Amino acid sequence: MGSGLAEPGRALDAFALRDWAHTSVGDLITHIDEINRLNVFPVADSDTGVNMLFTMRSALAEANTDAKSADVVKTAAALSAGALNGARGNSGVILSQILRGIADVTARAAADSDDELHQIDAALLGAALHRGVDLVVASMGGREIPGEGLSPAVTVAGEAAVIALEKTPEQLDVLGDAGVVDAGGRGLLVLLDALRSTITGQAPNRKVYEPAPRRPVPEIAAQPPAPQFEVMYLLGGCDTEGADLLRERLDELGESVAIATSGVVGGYSVHVHTDDAGAAIEAGLTFGDPRRIQISMLTSGTSGLPPGSWTRERAVLAVVDGDGAAELFSGEGACVLRPDPLADDPTTVITAQQLLRAVVDTGAAQVMILPNGFVLAEELVAGCTAAIGWGIDVVPLATGSMVQGLAALAVHEPGRQAVNDGYTMARAAGSARHGEVRVATETALTWAGTCEPGNGLGIAGDEVLIVAPDVALAATGLIDLLLVAGGELITVLVGQGIDADSVESALRAHVHDRHPGSELVIYRTGHRGDALLIGVE
């Protein structure tokens, strides 16, 4: 996936569409707290940012199922289908229809053209946004998008959205009374700015929209309480007439009714706020076949998501370095987050924001995190705290090395109760005695004596315990120490720039002769920093 940065005038083709979706997810993460604070309409439940984020993440995941496709029509259709299937809340339904507008107009243009359609130009983008507006029956701004080029078109679209956004407190009393702009409109501005960044390589600086101090309002009669439940489901087997009748029935049962369709997926995405969740579902059964039913409490201040927001129940996220390590952990079923390959020190470059993004991208309701020594404690705590605030059940495990992470991953059972799974993984990681071998770069005095440049250093518990002429001899000495308390499995990870063949030969001979009851497993992970990582279980 791309970074979302591009040269000015980049074409909005299939690859740029996916890059836009990727950038949008990252930017929504950045602005999620701001958007949530603005959320007072239709229900002040502080979840608009979260709902838009997970809807867009679902769209991106669907588009990435064929990440090498150059077919702009199919990519637009995939974004639309993913958003409809993963739509969360009112704002998610609206977002899904904006993406459907792009898919509809792109497909129609391809069908009407004698030539193959490779990209979306300014005129098509304008038509697509107008189509999306028509689909959500809402006005998103009063300017026409110019047709002389895509870069000015996306710029004008963003500026028009700012004007429309700042007028929203005048259009809805509930927004004016709360001193906020519309939260969903702020989220859509994030998406338009992400599109501008993708096409032009320039991201505009926007002010932070904060709730203004509430102005005094006269006392009025007590209003009826807001509905207790948000109900959402996908409805198949329903025609247009049935959808209209369903809308009438849901209007009787509650408020904030939204029934969105997709010409790509078929069927409808249904949303309503109601006190009678059962009746809302029964209404769907009358007109079609409801599936992926979600019912959540409409509690003010809650930013978490219902279980149906996730594509799977549990995932393991492992932070690893090296191509071999990424292949090893992903082969064992883990999602992988890698430090910047250009960073000098891979142990200090994973930020809370990067960790949070990786947690979101797992698509899981519960995430076991294996930091493996690559995430600073304060960044780990900040990232996990933010994820928990969004309703993701995050369990960080104290794995200080990739060998400990492998030990934890080996006993992971997705079907086991989360608390038992986390305890078992933590126990396996803690039971794995580990150390590392480094190459000395200067003359120094250690606990094991003086080392010279080029010596192999066997380290455990942050102390140098072995000084040897080379890496292989330091490794054999460290293995002997780690096996003093016993052990059946020795795991060695070989880093970047090490003569793996000679090291492997020396270690296998040593373990065969000195520790015949232990099994030796060696992986060429290509990690940076330490020459070898060694674990004993």
C-alpha positions as CSV (number, residue, x, y, z in Angstrom):
1,M,0.0,0.0,0.0
2,G,1.2,3.5,-0.7
3,S,1.8,6.3,1.7
4,G,-0.8,8.6,0.2
5,L,1.9,11.0,-1.0
6,A,2.3,11.6,-4.7
7,E,3.5,14.0,-7.3
8,P,1.1,16.9,-8.2
9,G,-1.3,15.8,-10.9
10,R,-1.4,12.1,-10.0
11,A,-4.1,10.2,-11.8
12,L,-7.0,8.8,-9.7
13,D,-6.6,5.3,-10.9
14,A,-7.1,2.0,-9.1
15,F,-3.8,2.3,-7.2
16,A,-4.6,5.9,-6.2
17,L,-8.0,4.9,-5.0
18,R,-6.6,2.2,-2.7
19,D,-3.9,4.7,-1.5
20,W,-6.6,7.2,-0.8
21,A,-8.5,4.7,1.3
22,H,-5.3,3.8,3.2
23,T,-4.5,7.5,3.8
24,S,-8.1,8.1,4.9
25,V,-7.9,5.4,7.6
26,G,-4.7,6.9,8.9
27,D,-6.1,10.4,8.9
28,L,-9.4,9.3,10.6
29,I,-7.3,7.7,13.4
30,T,-5.4,11.1,13.8
31,H,-8.7,13.1,14.0
32,I,-10.9,10.5,15.7
33,D,-11.0,12.2,19.1
34,E,-11.8,15.6,17.5
35,I,-14.6,14.1,15.5
36,N,-16.0,12.2,18.5
37,R,-16.1,15.4,20.7
38,L,-18.2,17.1,18.0
39,N,-20.8,14.3,18.0
40,V,-24.1,15.6,19.4
41,F,-26.5,14.7,16.6
42,P,-28.5,12.6,16.0
43,V,-27.4,11.0,19.3
44,A,-24.6,12.4,21.5
45,D,-22.8,9.1,21.8
46,S,-19.4,10.3,20.8
47,D,-18.8,7.6,18.2
48,T,-19.0,9.3,14.8
49,G,-15.2,9.2,14.3
50,V,-15.0,5.5,15.3
51,N,-17.9,4.6,13.0
52,M,-16.4,6.4,10.0
53,L,-13.0,4.8,10.7
54,F,-14.3,1.3,10.8
55,T,-16.5,1.8,7.8
56,M,-13.5,3.1,5.8
57,R,-11.3,0.3,7.2
58,S,-13.8,-2.2,5.9
59,A,-13.8,-0.6,2.5
60,L,-10.0,-0.7,2.4
61,A,-9.9,-4.3,3.4
62,E,-12.2,-5.3,0.6
63,A,-10.3,-3.3,-2.0
64,N,-7.0,-4.9,-0.8
65,T,-8.3,-8.4,-1.5
66,D,-7.0,-7.6,-5.0
67,A,-4.3,-5.1,-4.2
68,K,-2.5,-5.4,-7.6
69,S,-5.6,-4.8,-9.7
70,A,-5.3,-1.9,-12.1
71,D,-9.1,-2.0,-12.8
72,V,-10.5,1.3,-11.5
73,V,-14.1,0.1,-11.9
74,K,-13.5,-3.0,-9.8
75,T,-11.6,-1.1,-7.2
76,A,-14.3,1.5,-6.8
77,A,-16.9,-1.3,-6.6
78,A,-14.8,-3.1,-3.9
79,L,-14.6,0.1,-1.8
80,S,-18.4,0.5,-2.1
81,A,-19.1,-3.2,-1.2
82,G,-16.7,-3.1,1.8
83,A,-18.2,0.1,3.1
84,L,-21.8,-1.2,2.8
85,N,-20.9,-4.5,4.5
86,G,-19.0,-2.8,7.3
87,A,-21.0,0.4,7.7
88,R,-21.3,1.5,11.4
89,G,-23.9,4.0,12.5
90,N,-25.5,6.9,10.6
91,S,-22.1,8.3,9.6
92,G,-21.0,4.9,8.3
93,V,-24.1,4.5,6.2
94,I,-23.6,8.0,4.7
95,L,-20.0,7.2,4.0
96,S,-20.9,4.0,2.3
97,Q,-23.2,5.9,-0.1
98,I,-20.5,8.4,-1.0
99,L,-18.4,5.4,-2.0
100,R,-21.3,3.9,-3.8
101,G,-21.6,7.2,-5.8
102,I,-18.0,6.8,-7.0
103,A,-18.7,3.1,-7.9
104,D,-21.9,3.8,-9.7
105,V,-20.6,6.7,-11.8
106,T,-17.4,4.9,-12.6
107,A,-19.2,1.8,-13.7
108,R,-21.6,3.8,-15.8
109,A,-18.8,5.8,-17.5
110,A,-17.0,2.5,-18.3
111,A,-20.1,1.0,-19.8
112,D,-20.8,4.1,-21.9
113,S,-17.2,4.4,-23.2
114,D,-15.8,2.7,-26.3
115,D,-12.4,2.7,-24.6
116,E,-11.3,1.0,-21.4
117,L,-11.6,3.3,-18.3
118,H,-8.3,3.6,-16.5
119,Q,-8.9,6.6,-14.2
120,I,-11.4,9.0,-12.7
121,D,-11.1,12.6,-14.0
122,A,-12.4,15.8,-12.5
123,A,-15.8,15.6,-14.3
124,L,-16.3,12.0,-13.2
125,L,-15.3,12.9,-9.6
126,G,-17.8,15.7,-9.5
127,A,-20.5,13.5,-10.9
128,A,-19.6,10.8,-8.4
129,L,-19.8,13.1,-5.4
130,H,-23.1,14.5,-6.6
131,R,-24.4,10.9,-7.0
132,G,-23.3,10.2,-3.4
133,V,-25.1,13.3,-2.2
134,D,-28.3,12.2,-4.0
135,L,-28.0,8.7,-2.4
136,V,-27.9,10.1,1.1
137,V,-30.5,12.8,0.3
138,A,-28.2,15.5,1.7
139,S,-26.4,18.7,0.6
140,M,-22.7,18.7,0.9
141,G,-21.9,22.1,-0.6
142,G,-22.9,24.6,-3.2
143,R,-20.0,24.8,-5.6
144,E,-19.6,23.0,-8.9
145,I,-16.4,21.0,-9.2
146,P,-14.3,22.4,-12.0
147,G,-13.5,20.2,-15.0
148,E,-10.1,21.6,-16.0
149,G,-8.1,19.1,-13.9
150,L,-8.2,16.7,-11.1
151,S,-5.8,18.5,-8.7
152,P,-7.8,21.8,-8.7
153,A,-11.0,19.7,-8.5
154,V,-10.1,17.9,-5.3
155,T,-8.8,21.2,-3.8
156,V,-12.1,23.0,-4.5
157,A,-14.1,20.1,-3.2
158,G,-12.2,20.3,0.1
159,E,-12.6,24.1,0.4
160,A,-16.3,23.9,-0.4
161,A,-16.7,21.2,2.3
162,V,-15.1,23.6,4.8
163,I,-17.6,26.3,4.0
164,A,-20.5,23.9,4.3
165,L,-19.1,22.4,7.5
166,E,-18.9,25.8,9.2
167,K,-22.5,26.6,8.3
168,T,-23.8,23.5,10.0
169,P,-24.3,25.2,13.4
170,E,-26.7,27.6,11.7
171,Q,-28.7,24.8,10.1
172,L,-29.3,22.7,13.2
173,D,-30.3,24.1,16.5
174,V,-28.8,21.2,18.4
175,L,-25.4,21.9,16.8
176,G,-25.7,25.7,17.5
177,D,-26.7,25.1,21.1
178,A,-23.8,22.7,21.6
179,G,-21.3,25.1,19.9
180,V,-20.1,22.5,17.4
181,V,-19.9,21.8,13.7
182,D,-21.4,18.6,12.4
183,A,-19.2,15.6,13.3
184,G,-20.0,13.6,10.2
185,G,-19.2,16.6,8.0
186,R,-15.8,17.0,9.8
187,G,-15.2,13.3,9.0
188,L,-16.0,13.8,5.4
189,L,-13.6,16.7,5.2
190,V,-10.9,14.4,6.5
191,L,-11.6,12.0,3.6
192,L,-11.5,14.9,1.0
193,D,-8.2,16.1,2.5
194,A,-6.9,12.6,2.2
195,L,-7.9,12.5,-1.4
196,R,-6.1,15.9,-2.0
197,S,-3.0,14.5,-0.3
198,T,-3.1,11.4,-2.5
199,I,-3.5,13.3,-5.8
200,T,-1.3,16.4,-5.2
201,G,1.1,15.3,-2.4
202,Q,0.0,18.3,-0.3
203,A,-2.1,17.9,2.8
204,P,-3.9,21.1,3.8
205,N,-3.6,22.5,7.4
206,R,-7.0,22.6,9.0
207,K,-7.9,24.1,12.3
208,V,-9.0,21.9,15.1
209,Y,-12.8,22.1,15.6
210,E,-13.6,22.1,19.3
211,P,-16.9,22.4,21.0
212,A,-17.5,26.1,22.0
213,P,-18.8,27.0,25.5
214,R,-22.5,26.3,25.6
215,R,-24.6,29.4,25.3
216,P,-27.4,29.8,27.9
217,V,-30.8,28.5,26.7
218,P,-34.1,29.0,28.4
219,E,-35.6,26.2,30.3
220,I,-38.0,24.1,28.2
221,A,-40.3,21.2,29.0
222,A,-38.5,17.9,29.5
223,Q,-37.9,16.1,26.3
224,P,-38.6,12.4,25.9
225,P,-35.6,10.2,26.4
226,A,-33.5,9.2,23.4
227,P,-34.0,5.6,22.1
228,Q,-32.1,3.0,24.0
229,F,-30.7,0.9,21.0
230,E,-29.0,1.3,17.7
231,V,-30.0,-1.6,15.4
232,M,-28.2,-2.4,12.1
233,Y,-28.4,-5.3,9.7
234,L,-27.9,-6.2,6.1
235,L,-31.1,-7.1,4.3
236,G,-31.2,-9.4,1.3
237,G,-34.2,-10.6,-0.7
238,C,-35.9,-7.2,-0.5
239,D,-37.1,-5.2,-3.5
240,T,-37.6,-1.4,-3.7
241,E,-41.2,-1.5,-2.6
242,G,-40.4,-3.6,0.4
243,A,-37.6,-1.2,1.3
244,D,-40.1,1.7,1.2
245,L,-42.5,-0.2,3.4
246,L,-39.7,-1.1,5.8
247,R,-38.7,2.5,6.1
248,E,-42.3,3.4,7.0
249,R,-42.4,0.7,9.7
250,L,-39.0,1.7,11.2
251,D,-40.1,5.4,11.3
252,E,-43.0,4.2,13.5
253,L,-40.5,2.3,15.8
254,G,-37.8,4.9,16.2
255,E,-35.7,7.6,14.5
256,S,-32.5,8.1,12.5
257,V,-33.8,5.6,10.0
258,A,-31.3,4.9,7.1
259,I,-31.8,2.3,4.4
260,A,-28.9,2.3,2.0
261,T,-28.5,0.1,-1.1
262,S,-25.5,-0.9,-3.2
263,G,-25.8,-1.7,-6.9
264,V,-22.7,-3.8,-6.5
265,V,-23.6,-5.9,-3.5
266,G,-27.3,-6.1,-3.8
267,G,-29.6,-5.8,-0.8
268,Y,-29.7,-3.1,1.8
269,S,-27.9,-1.8,4.9
270,V,-30.5,-0.9,7.5
271,H,-30.0,1.4,10.5
272,V,-32.5,2.7,13.1
273,H,-32.4,4.0,16.7
274,T,-35.3,2.5,18.7
275,D,-36.5,1.3,22.1
276,D,-37.8,-2.0,20.5
277,A,-34.8,-3.7,18.9
278,G,-36.8,-6.9,18.5
279,A,-39.5,-5.2,16.5
280,A,-36.9,-3.6,14.3
281,I,-35.5,-7.0,13.4
282,E,-38.9,-8.5,12.9
283,A,-39.7,-5.7,10.5
284,G,-36.7,-6.8,8.5
285,L,-37.9,-10.4,8.5
286,T,-41.2,-9.3,7.0
287,F,-39.6,-7.8,3.9
288,G,-36.4,-9.9,3.5
289,D,-33.6,-11.9,5.0
290,P,-31.7,-9.9,7.7
291,R,-28.0,-10.9,8.4
292,R,-25.1,-9.5,10.3
293,I,-27.5,-8.2,12.9
294,Q,-26.0,-5.7,15.4
295,I,-27.6,-4.2,18.5
296,S,-25.8,-1.8,20.7
297,M,-26.8,0.5,23.5
298,L,-27.0,4.2,22.7
299,T,-25.1,5.4,25.8
300,S,-23.7,8.9,25.7
301,G,-19.9,9.0,25.7
302,T,-19.4,5.5,24.5
303,S,-17.0,5.1,21.7
304,G,-16.8,1.4,21.6
305,L,-18.1,-0.8,18.8
306,P,-20.5,-3.8,18.9
307,P,-19.1,-7.2,18.2
308,G,-20.4,-7.2,14.6
309,S,-17.8,-4.4,13.8
310,W,-15.1,-7.0,13.6
311,T,-14.1,-9.4,10.8
312,R,-12.8,-11.9,13.4
313,E,-13.0,-12.4,17.1
314,R,-9.3,-12.5,18.1
315,A,-5.9,-11.8,16.5
316,V,-2.3,-11.7,17.5
317,L,-0.2,-8.7,16.5
318,A,3.5,-9.2,16.6
319,V,6.1,-6.5,16.2
320,V,9.1,-8.0,14.3
321,D,12.1,-6.9,12.4
322,G,13.5,-8.6,9.3
323,D,12.0,-10.3,6.2
324,G,12.6,-13.8,7.7
325,A,10.9,-12.8,11.0
326,A,7.9,-11.3,9.2
327,E,7.5,-14.5,7.2
328,L,8.0,-16.7,10.3
329,F,5.4,-14.9,12.5
330,S,2.8,-14.4,9.7
331,G,3.2,-18.1,8.8
332,E,2.2,-18.9,12.4
333,G,-1.0,-16.8,12.0
334,A,0.1,-13.5,13.5
335,C,-0.5,-10.1,12.0
336,V,2.8,-8.3,11.7
337,L,4.0,-4.7,12.4
338,R,7.5,-3.9,11.3
339,P,9.7,-1.0,12.3
340,D,11.0,1.4,9.6
341,P,13.6,-0.5,7.6
342,L,15.6,2.7,7.3
343,A,15.8,3.5,11.0
344,D,19.1,3.1,12.7
345,D,17.6,1.7,15.8
346,P,14.5,-0.5,15.2
347,T,13.7,-0.7,18.9
348,T,12.7,3.0,19.2
349,V,10.7,3.8,16.1
350,I,7.2,2.2,16.7
351,T,5.0,5.0,17.9
352,A,1.6,4.7,19.7
353,Q,-0.1,5.9,16.5
354,Q,1.6,3.2,14.4
355,L,0.6,0.6,17.0
356,L,-2.9,1.8,17.1
357,R,-3.2,1.7,13.3
358,A,-1.9,-1.9,13.3
359,V,-4.4,-2.9,16.0
360,V,-7.2,-1.5,14.0
361,D,-6.0,-3.2,10.8
362,T,-6.2,-6.6,12.4
363,G,-10.0,-6.3,12.2
364,A,-10.3,-8.2,15.5
365,A,-12.4,-7.5,18.6
366,Q,-9.6,-8.9,20.8
367,V,-5.9,-8.3,20.0
368,M,-3.0,-10.0,21.8
369,I,0.1,-7.8,21.3
370,L,3.6,-9.2,21.2
371,P,5.9,-6.1,21.4
372,N,9.1,-8.3,21.3
373,G,11.3,-5.5,22.5
374,F,10.6,-3.1,19.6
375,V,8.1,-0.7,21.4
376,L,9.0,1.6,24.1
377,A,6.8,1.2,27.2
378,E,5.2,4.6,27.1
379,E,4.3,4.1,23.4
380,L,2.9,0.7,24.1
381,V,0.7,2.0,27.0
382,A,-0.5,5.0,24.9
383,G,-1.4,2.9,21.9
384,C,-3.2,0.2,23.9
385,T,-5.1,2.7,26.0
386,A,-6.4,4.4,22.8
387,A,-7.5,1.1,21.4
388,I,-9.2,0.1,24.6
389,G,-11.1,3.4,24.5
390,W,-12.5,2.5,21.1
391,G,-13.8,-0.8,22.4
392,I,-11.0,-3.1,21.3
393,D,-10.0,-5.6,23.9
394,V,-6.2,-5.3,23.9
395,V,-3.9,-7.6,25.8
396,P,-0.2,-6.6,25.7
397,L,2.1,-9.4,26.6
398,A,5.5,-8.8,28.1
399,T,7.7,-10.3,25.3
400,G,11.1,-8.7,25.4
401,S,12.5,-10.6,22.4
402,M,11.2,-12.3,19.3
403,V,12.1,-15.7,20.8
404,Q,9.7,-15.0,23.6
405,G,7.1,-13.9,21.1
406,L,7.5,-17.2,19.3
407,A,7.0,-19.1,22.5
408,A,3.8,-17.2,23.2
409,L,2.5,-17.6,19.7
410,A,3.1,-21.4,19.8
411,V,0.5,-21.8,22.5
412,H,-2.1,-19.3,21.2
413,E,-5.5,-20.8,20.8
414,P,-8.1,-18.5,19.2
415,G,-11.0,-20.7,20.3
416,R,-10.0,-20.5,24.0
417,Q,-11.5,-18.0,26.3
418,A,-9.5,-14.7,26.0
419,V,-8.4,-14.6,29.6
420,N,-7.1,-18.2,29.5
421,D,-5.4,-17.6,26.1
422,G,-3.7,-14.5,27.4
423,Y,-2.6,-16.2,30.6
424,T,-1.2,-19.2,28.7
425,M,0.6,-17.1,26.2
426,A,2.1,-14.9,29.0
427,R,3.2,-17.9,30.9
428,A,4.9,-19.4,27.9
429,A,6.7,-16.1,27.1
430,G,7.8,-15.7,30.7
431,S,9.1,-19.3,30.9
432,A,11.3,-18.8,27.9
433,R,14.8,-17.9,29.1
434,H,16.4,-15.7,26.5
435,G,19.5,-13.8,25.6
436,E,21.3,-12.3,22.6
437,V,24.7,-12.3,21.0
438,R,26.2,-9.0,19.8
439,V,29.4,-8.0,18.1
440,A,31.6,-5.7,20.1
441,T,32.3,-2.4,18.4
442,E,34.9,-1.0,20.8
443,T,37.2,-1.9,23.7
444,A,35.2,-2.0,26.9
445,L,35.2,-3.6,30.4
446,T,32.3,-6.0,31.0
447,W,31.2,-8.3,33.8
448,A,32.8,-11.1,31.9
449,G,36.1,-9.3,31.3
450,T,37.5,-6.9,28.7
451,C,36.1,-7.1,25.1
452,E,37.8,-5.9,21.9
453,P,36.2,-4.9,18.6
454,G,34.9,-7.9,16.7
455,N,34.5,-10.1,19.9
456,G,31.2,-11.9,20.3
457,L,29.2,-10.9,23.4
458,G,26.7,-13.2,25.1
459,I,24.1,-11.1,26.9
460,A,21.3,-12.1,29.2
461,G,19.3,-9.8,31.5
462,D,21.1,-6.7,30.0
463,E,24.5,-8.0,31.3
464,V,27.4,-9.3,29.3
465,L,28.0,-12.8,30.6
466,I,30.2,-14.2,27.8
467,V,33.1,-12.6,25.9
468,A,34.4,-14.8,23.1
469,P,36.6,-14.4,20.0
470,D,33.6,-14.7,17.6
471,V,29.8,-14.9,17.5
472,A,29.6,-18.7,17.3
473,L,31.7,-19.2,20.4
474,A,29.7,-16.5,22.3
475,A,26.5,-18.3,21.3
476,T,27.6,-21.7,22.5
477,G,28.7,-20.3,25.8
478,L,25.4,-18.5,26.2
479,I,23.4,-21.6,25.3
480,D,25.3,-23.5,28.0
481,L,24.4,-20.9,30.6
482,L,20.7,-20.8,29.6
483,L,20.5,-24.6,29.8
484,V,21.8,-24.7,33.4
485,A,18.2,-24.8,34.6
486,G,17.2,-27.3,32.0
487,G,15.4,-27.0,28.7
488,E,14.2,-29.1,25.8
489,L,14.0,-26.6,22.9
490,I,16.6,-24.1,21.8
491,T,15.5,-21.4,19.3
492,V,18.1,-19.3,17.6
493,L,17.2,-16.4,15.3
494,V,20.1,-15.3,13.0
495,G,20.3,-11.6,12.2
496,Q,21.3,-9.5,9.2
497,G,24.9,-9.6,8.0
498,I,25.8,-12.8,9.9
499,D,27.5,-15.9,8.2
500,A,24.5,-18.1,9.0
501,D,26.0,-21.2,7.5
502,S,29.1,-21.3,9.7
503,V,27.2,-20.2,12.8
504,E,24.5,-22.9,12.3
505,S,27.1,-25.6,11.7
506,A,29.0,-24.7,14.9
507,L,25.8,-24.5,17.0
508,R,24.4,-27.8,15.8
509,A,27.7,-29.6,16.5
510,H,27.9,-28.1,20.0
511,V,24.3,-29.0,20.9
512,H,24.7,-32.5,19.5
513,D,27.8,-33.1,21.6
514,R,27.0,-31.2,24.8
515,H,23.2,-31.2,25.0
516,P,21.9,-34.4,23.2
517,G,18.5,-34.2,24.9
518,S,17.7,-30.7,23.5
519,E,16.3,-29.8,20.1
520,L,17.9,-27.0,18.2
521,V,15.8,-24.8,15.8
522,I,17.4,-22.1,13.8
523,Y,15.6,-19.4,11.7
524,R,17.3,-16.9,9.5
525,T,15.2,-13.8,10.4
526,G,17.5,-11.1,9.1
527,H,16.7,-8.7,12.0
528,R,18.9,-5.7,12.7
529,G,21.0,-5.0,15.8
530,D,21.8,-8.2,17.6
531,A,23.7,-10.9,15.7
532,L,21.7,-13.7,17.3
533,L,18.6,-14.0,19.5
534,I,18.5,-17.2,21.6
535,G,15.7,-18.7,23.6
536,V,15.4,-21.8,25.7
537,E,12.1,-23.5,26.7
